[in-house]
Amino acid sequence: MGNTTDELLDDITFDADEPDRAEIVSMGERTSVRMLKAALAARGVDATFLEPGTTDWPIVTNERGEVDADATAAGVDRLAGRLGDTVPVITGFLAEDPQGNVTTLGRGGSDTTAVMLGRYLDADEVVIVTDVEGIMTGDPQVVEGARNVGRITVDELRNLSFRGAEVIAPSALSFKDDALDVRVIHYQHGDLLSGGTRIEGTFESMIDMRDSPLACLTVAGRAIRNRPGITSALSTALSDSDINVDAVASGMDSMTFYVDESVAERAENILHQEVIAVSELSSVTVTDDIAAIRVLGGELPNRPGVLCRIIDPLADRNINVIDIISSATSVAVFVSWADREPALDVVQNGFGS
């Protein structure tokens, strides 16, 4: 049944409005819960299926299409109180809006449903049963010797997921807390109580400002990104001299390293030696007195316009952004050291400290 939703999406070759689209793509999950409930009943298990529209349906979205945490938690609590020993089989991916219309939770929404229900039920563990043996050290179809990773943190997995590793939906991990274990295991493993990959930790949302200034060293060169090994050569040169790199940014004709200002002069000399040795490189320049402000949070990728919420208010305050570097779970903003306090105030107002 795994490809049914994708097949239904492919079949919508016309301009369907969102309510009709949600109803159509819901049919894969609606069919799956009926089949699983029937399979359990055939084995003597007292089971019932739930889908949007049923009396005890628990998952509610708000007017923006986001999960209404309070309403959903209350719905899950009511459902748990009424089930007794009956096993509920619940459609993943689907929800209801305040008017009772079917809505969807986006790609990977079944993972989100599972972890969300686990959290609101105070479950000990959520087991994601899938067609891969947990998280692998690499794609077994591409690399030799790929093996299962026994443990991985939510931050590691989220970064992998947003870079193409399709194991568990990143949106699901935002519902995980420290009290809830999440494990991914292959459906052919046999023993669902062990094995697979255990996902540890929880996302932390925070705004952090580095307490000492950085220096920005920019190496310029002709089509620098097309020169194999140039990143390694420059980074290794700094590493061999025990210079820690706080952040790296690259362009077509330049590469920038942020280091502690106290080692900037030594770093400049080291990189200058590389510039002399590599014909594609032309020069290195240094800018001092730079502040770094970082926003960390597992929900960042799910918040449209997240960079605008930083850049636009800074521009309104006439604060120049020297650089901005983003990843799956963080955004780093670099501004003049003199602007650090007003810039921090802007970022805190935008995201809440």
Secondary structure, DSSP 4 states (H G I P E B T S, - for coil): -TTHHHHHHHH--S---HHHHHHHHTHHHHHHHHHHHHHHHHTT--EEEE-TTSTT---BB-TTSSB-HHHHHHHHHHHHHHHTTPEEEE-SSEEE-TTS-EEE--TTHHHHHHHHHHHHTT-SEEEEEESS-SEESS-TTTSTT--EESEEEHHHHHHHHTTT--SS-HHHHTT--TT-EEEEEETTSS-TTS-SEEEE-----EEEE-SS-EEEEEEEETTGGGSTTHHHHHHHHHHHTTPPEEEEEE-SSEEEEEEEGGGHHHHHHHHHHHHHH-TTEEEEEEEEEEEEEEEE-TTGGGSTTTTHHHHHHHHHTT--EEEEEE-SSEEEEEEEGGGHHHHHHHHHHHH--
